């Protein structure tokens, strides 16, 4: 495959891989809506988590290329990282569901988050996304591109990064724009619904969907 074809493939793979994986955007949509984050805050959290998601795989691929580690060993390591992600999403979602129900039961209709809670949620998302591997990046793109040199591998990775982040941002912000038209009565159960969405993402990832 030529380098030009690899670059096009990298972009298309990033877009399809991201759009086909609801765990790439549903957690941000659900939490952004339930916690009433601004578009700016939601964009920043999505961007940072997405960067962690892709850069962690790029770093692993770069180390593998630099040390001439066999591809199948890197794939095993990426699969091991990925095994943690569904359980992290399931645990996060379940806790958030229960917390949302607690708030409803105690008639907390308005946002009354503790300061540490406001900071904790974005960090949890970031950690989960750092653990999540970009499965096609190393075997299908970085290693073939390395045949053209390290610069080519870097360029392919950059295109993949741009495609992934762009797709995440477009889906998240477009969805939030539509969800903001939902009546305010939705807010009472918003946290529980958000937790259910995140938990469902974890189940879907665990099932390989």
PyMOL commands that place a pseudoatom at each C-alpha (Angstrom):
pseudoatom trace, name=CA, resn=UNK, resi=1, chain=A, elem=C, hetatm=0, pos=[0.000, 0.000, 0.000]
pseudoatom trace, name=CA, resn=UNK, resi=2, chain=A, elem=C, hetatm=0, pos=[1.349, 3.432, -0.924]
pseudoatom trace, name=CA, resn=UNK, resi=3, chain=A, elem=C, hetatm=0, pos=[1.832, 6.142, 1.685]
pseudoatom trace, name=CA, resn=UNK, resi=4, chain=A, elem=C, hetatm=0, pos=[-0.967, 8.224, 0.158]
pseudoatom trace, name=CA, resn=UNK, resi=5, chain=A, elem=C, hetatm=0, pos=[-3.325, 5.260, 0.421]
pseudoatom trace, name=CA, resn=UNK, resi=6, chain=A, elem=C, hetatm=0, pos=[-2.255, 4.733, 4.045]
pseudoatom trace, name=CA, resn=UNK, resi=7, chain=A, elem=C, hetatm=0, pos=[-3.025, 8.355, 4.898]
pseudoatom trace, name=CA, resn=UNK, resi=8, chain=A, elem=C, hetatm=0, pos=[-6.494, 8.126, 3.352]
pseudoatom trace, name=CA, resn=UNK, resi=9, chain=A, elem=C, hetatm=0, pos=[-7.054, 4.787, 5.076]
pseudoatom trace, name=CA, resn=UNK, resi=10, chain=A, elem=C, hetatm=0, pos=[-5.948, 6.274, 8.405]
pseudoatom trace, name=CA, resn=UNK, resi=11, chain=A, elem=C, hetatm=0, pos=[-8.504, 9.066, 8.194]
pseudoatom trace, name=CA, resn=UNK, resi=12, chain=A, elem=C, hetatm=0, pos=[-11.382, 6.840, 7.037]
pseudoatom trace, name=CA, resn=UNK, resi=13, chain=A, elem=C, hetatm=0, pos=[-10.534, 4.182, 9.625]
pseudoatom trace, name=CA, resn=UNK, resi=14, chain=A, elem=C, hetatm=0, pos=[-10.506, 6.784, 12.396]
pseudoatom trace, name=CA, resn=UNK, resi=15, chain=A, elem=C, hetatm=0, pos=[-13.894, 8.187, 11.375]
pseudoatom trace, name=CA, resn=UNK, resi=16, chain=A, elem=C, hetatm=0, pos=[-15.557, 4.775, 10.999]
pseudoatom trace, name=CA, resn=UNK, resi=17, chain=A, elem=C, hetatm=0, pos=[-13.928, 3.304, 14.122]
pseudoatom trace, name=CA, resn=UNK, resi=18, chain=A, elem=C, hetatm=0, pos=[-15.064, 6.278, 16.214]
pseudoatom trace, name=CA, resn=UNK, resi=19, chain=A, elem=C, hetatm=0, pos=[-18.577, 6.600, 14.793]
pseudoatom trace, name=CA, resn=UNK, resi=20, chain=A, elem=C, hetatm=0, pos=[-19.187, 2.838, 15.101]
pseudoatom trace, name=CA, resn=UNK, resi=21, chain=A, elem=C, hetatm=0, pos=[-18.126, 2.823, 18.768]
pseudoatom trace, name=CA, resn=UNK, resi=22, chain=A, elem=C, hetatm=0, pos=[-20.742, 4.588, 20.921]
pseudoatom trace, name=CA, resn=UNK, resi=23, chain=A, elem=C, hetatm=0, pos=[-18.379, 4.435, 23.886]
pseudoatom trace, name=CA, resn=UNK, resi=24, chain=A, elem=C, hetatm=0, pos=[-16.346, 7.126, 22.077]
pseudoatom trace, name=CA, resn=UNK, resi=25, chain=A, elem=C, hetatm=0, pos=[-19.064, 9.754, 22.460]
pseudoatom trace, name=CA, resn=UNK, resi=26, chain=A, elem=C, hetatm=0, pos=[-22.153, 8.641, 24.437]
pseudoatom trace, name=CA, resn=UNK, resi=27, chain=A, elem=C, hetatm=0, pos=[-20.518, 9.133, 27.886]
pseudoatom trace, name=CA, resn=UNK, resi=28, chain=A, elem=C, hetatm=0, pos=[-19.720, 12.761, 27.011]
pseudoatom trace, name=CA, resn=UNK, resi=29, chain=A, elem=C, hetatm=0, pos=[-23.187, 13.384, 25.614]
pseudoatom trace, name=CA, resn=UNK, resi=30, chain=A, elem=C, hetatm=0, pos=[-24.908, 11.826, 28.628]
pseudoatom trace, name=CA, resn=UNK, resi=31, chain=A, elem=C, hetatm=0, pos=[-22.764, 13.563, 31.245]
pseudoatom trace, name=CA, resn=UNK, resi=32, chain=A, elem=C, hetatm=0, pos=[-22.699, 16.870, 29.392]
pseudoatom trace, name=CA, resn=UNK, resi=33, chain=A, elem=C, hetatm=0, pos=[-26.505, 16.915, 29.349]
pseudoatom trace, name=CA, resn=UNK, resi=34, chain=A, elem=C, hetatm=0, pos=[-27.125, 15.606, 32.860]
pseudoatom trace, name=CA, resn=UNK, resi=35, chain=A, elem=C, hetatm=0, pos=[-24.528, 17.855, 34.490]
pseudoatom trace, name=CA, resn=UNK, resi=36, chain=A, elem=C, hetatm=0, pos=[-25.484, 20.846, 32.352]
pseudoatom trace, name=CA, resn=UNK, resi=37, chain=A, elem=C, hetatm=0, pos=[-21.939, 21.398, 31.128]
pseudoatom trace, name=CA, resn=UNK, resi=38, chain=A, elem=C, hetatm=0, pos=[-21.420, 24.278, 28.719]
pseudoatom trace, name=CA, resn=UNK, resi=39, chain=A, elem=C, hetatm=0, pos=[-20.502, 23.510, 25.126]
pseudoatom trace, name=CA, resn=UNK, resi=40, chain=A, elem=C, hetatm=0, pos=[-17.010, 24.817, 25.860]
pseudoatom trace, name=CA, resn=UNK, resi=41, chain=A, elem=C, hetatm=0, pos=[-16.510, 22.575, 28.898]
pseudoatom trace, name=CA, resn=UNK, resi=42, chain=A, elem=C, hetatm=0, pos=[-17.929, 19.531, 27.122]
pseudoatom trace, name=CA, resn=UNK, resi=43, chain=A, elem=C, hetatm=0, pos=[-15.681, 20.200, 24.125]
pseudoatom trace, name=CA, resn=UNK, resi=44, chain=A, elem=C, hetatm=0, pos=[-12.600, 20.504, 26.329]
pseudoatom trace, name=CA, resn=UNK, resi=45, chain=A, elem=C, hetatm=0, pos=[-13.330, 17.311, 28.283]
pseudoatom trace, name=CA, resn=UNK, resi=46, chain=A, elem=C, hetatm=0, pos=[-14.067, 15.390, 25.076]
pseudoatom trace, name=CA, resn=UNK, resi=47, chain=A, elem=C, hetatm=0, pos=[-10.908, 16.707, 23.442]
pseudoatom trace, name=CA, resn=UNK, resi=48, chain=A, elem=C, hetatm=0, pos=[-8.623, 15.873, 26.364]
pseudoatom trace, name=CA, resn=UNK, resi=49, chain=A, elem=C, hetatm=0, pos=[-10.085, 12.377, 26.821]
pseudoatom trace, name=CA, resn=UNK, resi=50, chain=A, elem=C, hetatm=0, pos=[-9.836, 11.740, 23.081]
pseudoatom trace, name=CA, resn=UNK, resi=51, chain=A, elem=C, hetatm=0, pos=[-6.211, 12.859, 23.074]
pseudoatom trace, name=CA, resn=UNK, resi=52, chain=A, elem=C, hetatm=0, pos=[-5.433, 10.469, 25.909]
pseudoatom trace, name=CA, resn=UNK, resi=53, chain=A, elem=C, hetatm=0, pos=[-7.214, 7.676, 24.064]
pseudoatom trace, name=CA, resn=UNK, resi=54, chain=A, elem=C, hetatm=0, pos=[-5.231, 8.018, 20.826]
pseudoatom trace, name=CA, resn=UNK, resi=55, chain=A, elem=C, hetatm=0, pos=[-1.885, 9.194, 22.212]
pseudoatom trace, name=CA, resn=UNK, resi=56, chain=A, elem=C, hetatm=0, pos=[-1.632, 6.201, 24.559]
pseudoatom trace, name=CA, resn=UNK, resi=57, chain=A, elem=C, hetatm=0, pos=[-1.777, 3.846, 21.562]
pseudoatom trace, name=CA, resn=UNK, resi=58, chain=A, elem=C, hetatm=0, pos=[0.586, 6.043, 19.546]
pseudoatom trace, name=CA, resn=UNK, resi=59, chain=A, elem=C, hetatm=0, pos=[3.094, 5.934, 22.420]
pseudoatom trace, name=CA, resn=UNK, resi=60, chain=A, elem=C, hetatm=0, pos=[2.864, 2.151, 22.680]
pseudoatom trace, name=CA, resn=UNK, resi=61, chain=A, elem=C, hetatm=0, pos=[3.270, 1.797, 18.913]
pseudoatom trace, name=CA, resn=UNK, resi=62, chain=A, elem=C, hetatm=0, pos=[6.244, 4.177, 18.889]
pseudoatom trace, name=CA, resn=UNK, resi=63, chain=A, elem=C, hetatm=0, pos=[7.967, 2.234, 21.679]
pseudoatom trace, name=CA, resn=UNK, resi=64, chain=A, elem=C, hetatm=0, pos=[7.276, -0.986, 19.806]
pseudoatom trace, name=CA, resn=UNK, resi=65, chain=A, elem=C, hetatm=0, pos=[8.829, 0.377, 16.621]
pseudoatom trace, name=CA, resn=UNK, resi=66, chain=A, elem=C, hetatm=0, pos=[11.822, 1.862, 18.432]
pseudoatom trace, name=CA, resn=UNK, resi=67, chain=A, elem=C, hetatm=0, pos=[12.579, -1.381, 20.287]
pseudoatom trace, name=CA, resn=UNK, resi=68, chain=A, elem=C, hetatm=0, pos=[11.608, -3.650, 17.372]
pseudoatom trace, name=CA, resn=UNK, resi=69, chain=A, elem=C, hetatm=0, pos=[9.001, -5.408, 19.485]
pseudoatom trace, name=CA, resn=UNK, resi=70, chain=A, elem=C, hetatm=0, pos=[7.037, -7.999, 17.543]
pseudoatom trace, name=CA, resn=UNK, resi=71, chain=A, elem=C, hetatm=0, pos=[3.599, -6.865, 16.440]
pseudoatom trace, name=CA, resn=UNK, resi=72, chain=A, elem=C, hetatm=0, pos=[1.706, -9.759, 18.017]
pseudoatom trace, name=CA, resn=UNK, resi=73, chain=A, elem=C, hetatm=0, pos=[3.153, -8.847, 21.435]
pseudoatom trace, name=CA, resn=UNK, resi=74, chain=A, elem=C, hetatm=0, pos=[1.924, -5.277, 21.085]
pseudoatom trace, name=CA, resn=UNK, resi=75, chain=A, elem=C, hetatm=0, pos=[-1.510, -6.518, 20.036]
pseudoatom trace, name=CA, resn=UNK, resi=76, chain=A, elem=C, hetatm=0, pos=[-1.663, -8.733, 23.125]
pseudoatom trace, name=CA, resn=UNK, resi=77, chain=A, elem=C, hetatm=0, pos=[-0.728, -5.780, 25.327]
pseudoatom trace, name=CA, resn=UNK, resi=78, chain=A, elem=C, hetatm=0, pos=[-3.371, -3.570, 23.678]
pseudoatom trace, name=CA, resn=UNK, resi=79, chain=A, elem=C, hetatm=0, pos=[-5.972, -6.309, 24.162]
pseudoatom trace, name=CA, resn=UNK, resi=80, chain=A, elem=C, hetatm=0, pos=[-4.988, -6.557, 27.836]
pseudoatom trace, name=CA, resn=UNK, resi=81, chain=A, elem=C, hetatm=0, pos=[-5.470, -2.796, 28.240]
pseudoatom trace, name=CA, resn=UNK, resi=82, chain=A, elem=C, hetatm=0, pos=[-8.821, -3.027, 26.509]
pseudoatom trace, name=CA, resn=UNK, resi=83, chain=A, elem=C, hetatm=0, pos=[-10.076, -5.720, 28.888]
pseudoatom trace, name=CA, resn=UNK, resi=84, chain=A, elem=C, hetatm=0, pos=[-10.229, -3.157, 31.697]
pseudoatom trace, name=CA, resn=UNK, resi=85, chain=A, elem=C, hetatm=0, pos=[-12.318, -0.601, 29.810]
pseudoatom trace, name=CA, resn=UNK, resi=86, chain=A, elem=C, hetatm=0, pos=[-15.777, -2.258, 29.777]
pseudoatom trace, name=CA, resn=UNK, resi=87, chain=A, elem=C, hetatm=0, pos=[-15.559, -3.030, 33.480]
pseudoatom trace, name=CA, resn=UNK, resi=88, chain=A, elem=C, hetatm=0, pos=[-14.531, 0.553, 34.228]
pseudoatom trace, name=CA, resn=UNK, resi=89, chain=A, elem=C, hetatm=0, pos=[-17.494, 1.871, 32.221]
pseudoatom trace, name=CA, resn=UNK, resi=90, chain=A, elem=C, hetatm=0, pos=[-19.883, -0.585, 33.876]
pseudoatom trace, name=CA, resn=UNK, resi=91, chain=A, elem=C, hetatm=0, pos=[-18.673, 0.331, 37.377]
pseudoatom trace, name=CA, resn=UNK, resi=92, chain=A, elem=C, hetatm=0, pos=[-18.745, 4.062, 36.620]
pseudoatom trace, name=CA, resn=UNK, resi=93, chain=A, elem=C, hetatm=0, pos=[-22.209, 3.829, 35.087]
pseudoatom trace, name=CA, resn=UNK, resi=94, chain=A, elem=C, hetatm=0, pos=[-23.655, 1.732, 37.906]
pseudoatom trace, name=CA, resn=UNK, resi=95, chain=A, elem=C, hetatm=0, pos=[-22.353, 4.083, 40.587]
pseudoatom trace, name=CA, resn=UNK, resi=96, chain=A, elem=C, hetatm=0, pos=[-23.706, 7.065, 38.679]
pseudoatom trace, name=CA, resn=UNK, resi=97, chain=A, elem=C, hetatm=0, pos=[-27.139, 5.416, 38.319]
pseudoatom trace, name=CA, resn=UNK, resi=98, chain=A, elem=C, hetatm=0, pos=[-27.324, 4.773, 42.056]
pseudoatom trace, name=CA, resn=UNK, resi=99, chain=A, elem=C, hetatm=0, pos=[-26.165, 8.292, 42.863]
pseudoatom trace, name=CA, resn=UNK, resi=100, chain=A, elem=C, hetatm=0, pos=[-28.782, 9.724, 40.505]
pseudoatom trace, name=CA, resn=UNK, resi=101, chain=A, elem=C, hetatm=0, pos=[-31.538, 7.683, 42.164]
pseudoatom trace, name=CA, resn=UNK, resi=102, chain=A, elem=C, hetatm=0, pos=[-30.321, 8.843, 45.568]
pseudoatom trace, name=CA, resn=UNK, resi=103, chain=A, elem=C, hetatm=0, pos=[-30.664, 12.457, 44.475]
pseudoatom trace, name=CA, resn=UNK, resi=104, chain=A, elem=C, hetatm=0, pos=[-34.198, 11.852, 43.168]
pseudoatom trace, name=CA, resn=UNK, resi=105, chain=A, elem=C, hetatm=0, pos=[-35.224, 10.079, 46.361]
pseudoatom trace, name=CA, resn=UNK, resi=106, chain=A, elem=C, hetatm=0, pos=[-33.964, 12.943, 48.501]
pseudoatom trace, name=CA, resn=UNK, resi=107, chain=A, elem=C, hetatm=0, pos=[-35.609, 15.550, 46.277]
pseudoatom trace, name=CA, resn=UNK, resi=108, chain=A, elem=C, hetatm=0, pos=[-32.375, 17.139, 45.086]
pseudoatom trace, name=CA, resn=UNK, resi=109, chain=A, elem=C, hetatm=0, pos=[-33.808, 18.593, 41.894]
pseudoatom trace, name=CA, resn=UNK, resi=110, chain=A, elem=C, hetatm=0, pos=[-30.949, 21.004, 41.266]
pseudoatom trace, name=CA, resn=UNK, resi=111, chain=A, elem=C, hetatm=0, pos=[-27.226, 20.619, 40.737]
pseudoatom trace, name=CA, resn=UNK, resi=112, chain=A, elem=C, hetatm=0, pos=[-25.612, 20.535, 44.148]
pseudoatom trace, name=CA, resn=UNK, resi=113, chain=A, elem=C, hetatm=0, pos=[-22.321, 18.917, 43.278]
pseudoatom trace, name=CA, resn=UNK, resi=114, chain=A, elem=C, hetatm=0, pos=[-19.412, 19.102, 45.700]
pseudoatom trace, name=CA, resn=UNK, resi=115, chain=A, elem=C, hetatm=0, pos=[-16.386, 20.869, 44.189]
pseudoatom trace, name=CA, resn=UNK, resi=116, chain=A, elem=C, hetatm=0, pos=[-14.381, 17.641, 44.214]
pseudoatom trace, name=CA, resn=UNK, resi=117, chain=A, elem=C, hetatm=0, pos=[-17.222, 15.899, 42.341]
pseudoatom trace, name=CA, resn=UNK, resi=118, chain=A, elem=C, hetatm=0, pos=[-17.015, 18.441, 39.549]
pseudoatom trace, name=CA, resn=UNK, resi=119, chain=A, elem=C, hetatm=0, pos=[-13.330, 17.711, 39.113]
pseudoatom trace, name=CA, resn=UNK, resi=120, chain=A, elem=C, hetatm=0, pos=[-13.560, 13.942, 39.611]
pseudoatom trace, name=CA, resn=UNK, resi=121, chain=A, elem=C, hetatm=0, pos=[-15.895, 13.104, 36.712]
pseudoatom trace, name=CA, resn=UNK, resi=122, chain=A, elem=C, hetatm=0, pos=[-13.652, 14.537, 33.945]
pseudoatom trace, name=CA, resn=UNK, resi=123, chain=A, elem=C, hetatm=0, pos=[-10.620, 12.791, 35.429]
pseudoatom trace, name=CA, resn=UNK, resi=124, chain=A, elem=C, hetatm=0, pos=[-12.468, 9.458, 35.539]
pseudoatom trace, name=CA, resn=UNK, resi=125, chain=A, elem=C, hetatm=0, pos=[-13.406, 9.845, 31.875]
pseudoatom trace, name=CA, resn=UNK, resi=126, chain=A, elem=C, hetatm=0, pos=[-9.808, 10.666, 31.001]
pseudoatom trace, name=CA, resn=UNK, resi=127, chain=A, elem=C, hetatm=0, pos=[-8.464, 7.604, 32.827]
pseudoatom trace, name=CA, resn=UNK, resi=128, chain=A, elem=C, hetatm=0, pos=[-11.006, 5.302, 31.185]
pseudoatom trace, name=CA, resn=UNK, resi=129, chain=A, elem=C, hetatm=0, pos=[-10.155, 6.641, 27.737]
pseudoatom trace, name=CA, resn=UNK, resi=130, chain=A, elem=C, hetatm=0, pos=[-6.404, 6.367, 28.300]
pseudoatom trace, name=CA, resn=UNK, resi=131, chain=A, elem=C, hetatm=0, pos=[-6.893, 2.669, 29.061]
pseudoatom trace, name=CA, resn=UNK, resi=132, chain=A, elem=C, hetatm=0, pos=[-8.977, 2.236, 25.916]
pseudoatom trace, name=CA, resn=UNK, resi=133, chain=A, elem=C, hetatm=0, pos=[-6.781, 1.155, 22.972]
pseudoatom trace, name=CA, resn=UNK, resi=134, chain=A, elem=C, hetatm=0, pos=[-7.246, 2.261, 19.347]
pseudoatom trace, name=CA, resn=UNK, resi=135, chain=A, elem=C, hetatm=0, pos=[-7.308, -1.290, 17.991]
pseudoatom trace, name=CA, resn=UNK, resi=136, chain=A, elem=C, hetatm=0, pos=[-6.641, -0.606, 14.288]
pseudoatom trace, name=CA, resn=UNK, resi=137, chain=A, elem=C, hetatm=0, pos=[-3.930, 2.023, 14.746]
pseudoatom trace, name=CA, resn=UNK, resi=138, chain=A, elem=C, hetatm=0, pos=[-0.810, -0.037, 15.478]
pseudoatom trace, name=CA, resn=UNK, resi=139, chain=A, elem=C, hetatm=0, pos=[-1.267, -3.154, 13.302]
pseudoatom trace, name=CA, resn=UNK, resi=140, chain=A, elem=C, hetatm=0, pos=[-3.091, -1.639, 10.330]
pseudoatom trace, name=CA, resn=UNK, resi=141, chain=A, elem=C, hetatm=0, pos=[-1.509, 1.806, 10.121]
pseudoatom trace, name=CA, resn=UNK, resi=142, chain=A, elem=C, hetatm=0, pos=[1.625, 2.514, 12.179]
pseudoatom trace, name=CA, resn=UNK, resi=143, chain=A, elem=C, hetatm=0, pos=[3.565, -0.643, 11.348]
pseudoatom trace, name=CA, resn=UNK, resi=144, chain=A, elem=C, hetatm=0, pos=[2.808, -0.551, 7.582]
pseudoatom trace, name=CA, resn=UNK, resi=145, chain=A, elem=C, hetatm=0, pos=[3.653, 3.182, 7.497]
pseudoatom trace, name=CA, resn=UNK, resi=146, chain=A, elem=C, hetatm=0, pos=[6.953, 2.535, 9.284]
pseudoatom trace, name=CA, resn=UNK, resi=147, chain=A, elem=C, hetatm=0, pos=[8.169, 0.850, 6.075]
pseudoatom trace, name=CA, resn=UNK, resi=148, chain=A, elem=C, hetatm=0, pos=[8.347, 4.390, 4.646]
pseudoatom trace, name=CA, resn=UNK, resi=149, chain=A, elem=C, hetatm=0, pos=[10.208, 5.727, 7.682]
pseudoatom trace, name=CA, resn=UNK, resi=150, chain=A, elem=C, hetatm=0, pos=[9.458, 7.078, 11.151]
pseudoatom trace, name=CA, resn=UNK, resi=151, chain=A, elem=C, hetatm=0, pos=[8.163, 10.330, 9.683]
pseudoatom trace, name=CA, resn=UNK, resi=152, chain=A, elem=C, hetatm=0, pos=[5.529, 8.423, 7.717]
pseudoatom trace, name=CA, resn=UNK, resi=153, chain=A, elem=C, hetatm=0, pos=[4.422, 6.531, 10.843]
pseudoatom trace, name=CA, resn=UNK, resi=154, chain=A, elem=C, hetatm=0, pos=[4.111, 9.843, 12.682]
pseudoatom trace, name=CA, resn=UNK, resi=155, chain=A, elem=C, hetatm=0, pos=[2.095, 11.400, 9.838]
pseudoatom trace, name=CA, resn=UNK, resi=156, chain=A, elem=C, hetatm=0, pos=[-0.293, 8.451, 9.646]
pseudoatom trace, name=CA, resn=UNK, resi=157, chain=A, elem=C, hetatm=0, pos=[-0.768, 8.605, 13.421]
pseudoatom trace, name=CA, resn=UNK, resi=158, chain=A, elem=C, hetatm=0, pos=[-1.462, 12.344, 13.235]
pseudoatom trace, name=CA, resn=UNK, resi=159, chain=A, elem=C, hetatm=0, pos=[-4.123, 11.848, 10.550]
pseudoatom trace, name=CA, resn=UNK, resi=160, chain=A, elem=C, hetatm=0, pos=[-5.716, 9.111, 12.661]
pseudoatom trace, name=CA, resn=UNK, resi=161, chain=A, elem=C, hetatm=0, pos=[-5.683, 11.445, 15.674]
pseudoatom trace, name=CA, resn=UNK, resi=162, chain=A, elem=C, hetatm=0, pos=[-7.355, 14.260, 13.721]
pseudoatom trace, name=CA, resn=UNK, resi=163, chain=A, elem=C, hetatm=0, pos=[-10.002, 11.933, 12.318]
pseudoatom trace, name=CA, resn=UNK, resi=164, chain=A, elem=C, hetatm=0, pos=[-10.800, 10.472, 15.739]
pseudoatom trace, name=CA, resn=UNK, resi=165, chain=A, elem=C, hetatm=0, pos=[-11.008, 13.790, 17.592]
pseudoatom trace, name=CA, resn=UNK, resi=166, chain=A, elem=C, hetatm=0, pos=[-12.963, 15.472, 14.809]
pseudoatom trace, name=CA, resn=UNK, resi=167, chain=A, elem=C, hetatm=0, pos=[-15.554, 12.699, 14.717]
pseudoatom trace, name=CA, resn=UNK, resi=168, chain=A, elem=C, hetatm=0, pos=[-15.910, 12.668, 18.498]
pseudoatom trace, name=CA, resn=UNK, resi=169, chain=A, elem=C, hetatm=0, pos=[-16.388, 16.430, 18.660]
pseudoatom trace, name=CA, resn=UNK, resi=170, chain=A, elem=C, hetatm=0, pos=[-18.913, 16.591, 15.816]
pseudoatom trace, name=CA, resn=UNK, resi=171, chain=A, elem=C, hetatm=0, pos=[-21.085, 13.790, 17.216]
pseudoatom trace, name=CA, resn=UNK, resi=172, chain=A, elem=C, hetatm=0, pos=[-20.938, 15.039, 20.818]
pseudoatom trace, name=CA, resn=UNK, resi=173, chain=A, elem=C, hetatm=0, pos=[-21.704, 18.693, 20.080]
pseudoatom trace, name=CA, resn=UNK, resi=174, chain=A, elem=C, hetatm=0, pos=[-24.380, 17.970, 17.462]
pseudoatom trace, name=CA, resn=UNK, resi=175, chain=A, elem=C, hetatm=0, pos=[-26.121, 15.564, 19.855]
pseudoatom trace, name=CA, resn=UNK, resi=176, chain=A, elem=C, hetatm=0, pos=[-25.968, 17.999, 22.767]
pseudoatom trace, name=CA, resn=UNK, resi=177, chain=A, elem=C, hetatm=0, pos=[-27.411, 20.743, 20.600]
pseudoatom trace, name=CA, resn=UNK, resi=178, chain=A, elem=C, hetatm=0, pos=[-30.419, 18.534, 19.904]
pseudoatom trace, name=CA, resn=UNK, resi=179, chain=A, elem=C, hetatm=0, pos=[-30.755, 17.343, 23.506]
pseudoatom trace, name=CA, resn=UNK, resi=180, chain=A, elem=C, hetatm=0, pos=[-30.892, 20.908, 24.838]
pseudoatom trace, name=CA, resn=UNK, resi=181, chain=A, elem=C, hetatm=0, pos=[-34.335, 21.163, 23.247]
pseudoatom trace, name=CA, resn=UNK, resi=182, chain=A, elem=C, hetatm=0, pos=[-35.690, 18.509, 25.639]
pseudoatom trace, name=CA, resn=UNK, resi=183, chain=A, elem=C, hetatm=0, pos=[-37.969, 20.023, 28.342]
pseudoatom trace, name=CA, resn=UNK, resi=184, chain=A, elem=C, hetatm=0, pos=[-36.450, 20.788, 31.735]
pseudoatom trace, name=CA, resn=UNK, resi=185, chain=A, elem=C, hetatm=0, pos=[-38.510, 18.046, 33.410]
pseudoatom trace, name=CA, resn=UNK, resi=186, chain=A, elem=C, hetatm=0, pos=[-35.980, 15.586, 32.031]
pseudoatom trace, name=CA, resn=UNK, resi=187, chain=A, elem=C, hetatm=0, pos=[-33.388, 16.874, 34.506]
pseudoatom trace, name=CA, resn=UNK, resi=188, chain=A, elem=C, hetatm=0, pos=[-34.809, 15.093, 37.539]
pseudoatom trace, name=CA, resn=UNK, resi=189, chain=A, elem=C, hetatm=0, pos=[-33.806, 11.687, 36.191]
pseudoatom trace, name=CA, resn=UNK, resi=190, chain=A, elem=C, hetatm=0, pos=[-30.957, 12.984, 34.054]
pseudoatom trace, name=CA, resn=UNK, resi=191, chain=A, elem=C, hetatm=0, pos=[-28.168, 11.575, 36.211]
pseudoatom trace, name=CA, resn=UNK, resi=192, chain=A, elem=C, hetatm=0, pos=[-29.713, 8.112, 36.406]
pseudoatom trace, name=CA, resn=UNK, resi=193, chain=A, elem=C, hetatm=0, pos=[-30.273, 8.087, 32.651]
pseudoatom trace, name=CA, resn=UNK, resi=194, chain=A, elem=C, hetatm=0, pos=[-26.700, 9.229, 32.061]
pseudoatom trace, name=CA, resn=UNK, resi=195, chain=A, elem=C, hetatm=0, pos=[-25.419, 6.420, 34.274]
pseudoatom trace, name=CA, resn=UNK, resi=196, chain=A, elem=C, hetatm=0, pos=[-27.580, 3.928, 32.407]
pseudoatom trace, name=CA, resn=UNK, resi=197, chain=A, elem=C, hetatm=0, pos=[-26.121, 5.098, 29.090]
pseudoatom trace, name=CA, resn=UNK, resi=198, chain=A, elem=C, hetatm=0, pos=[-22.548, 4.716, 30.363]
pseudoatom trace, name=CA, resn=UNK, resi=199, chain=A, elem=C, hetatm=0, pos=[-23.292, 1.316, 31.893]
pseudoatom trace, name=CA, resn=UNK, resi=200, chain=A, elem=C, hetatm=0, pos=[-24.849, 0.191, 28.601]
pseudoatom trace, name=CA, resn=UNK, resi=201, chain=A, elem=C, hetatm=0, pos=[-21.740, 1.334, 26.721]
pseudoatom trace, name=CA, resn=UNK, resi=202, chain=A, elem=C, hetatm=0, pos=[-19.642, -0.850, 28.998]
pseudoatom trace, name=CA, resn=UNK, resi=203, chain=A, elem=C, hetatm=0, pos=[-21.894, -3.856, 28.392]
pseudoatom trace, name=CA, resn=UNK, resi=204, chain=A, elem=C, hetatm=0, pos=[-21.789, -3.321, 24.628]
pseudoatom trace, name=CA, resn=UNK, resi=205, chain=A, elem=C, hetatm=0, pos=[-17.974, -3.075, 24.656]
pseudoatom trace, name=CA, resn=UNK, resi=206, chain=A, elem=C, hetatm=0, pos=[-17.770, -6.228, 26.791]
pseudoatom trace, name=CA, resn=UNK, resi=207, chain=A, elem=C, hetatm=0, pos=[-19.959, -8.049, 24.270]
pseudoatom trace, name=CA, resn=UNK, resi=208, chain=A, elem=C, hetatm=0, pos=[-17.688, -6.877, 21.485]
pseudoatom trace, name=CA, resn=UNK, resi=209, chain=A, elem=C, hetatm=0, pos=[-20.344, -4.683, 19.848]
for i in range(1, 209): cmd.bond("trace and resi %d" % i, "trace and resi %d" % (i + 1))
show_as sticks, trace
zoom trace
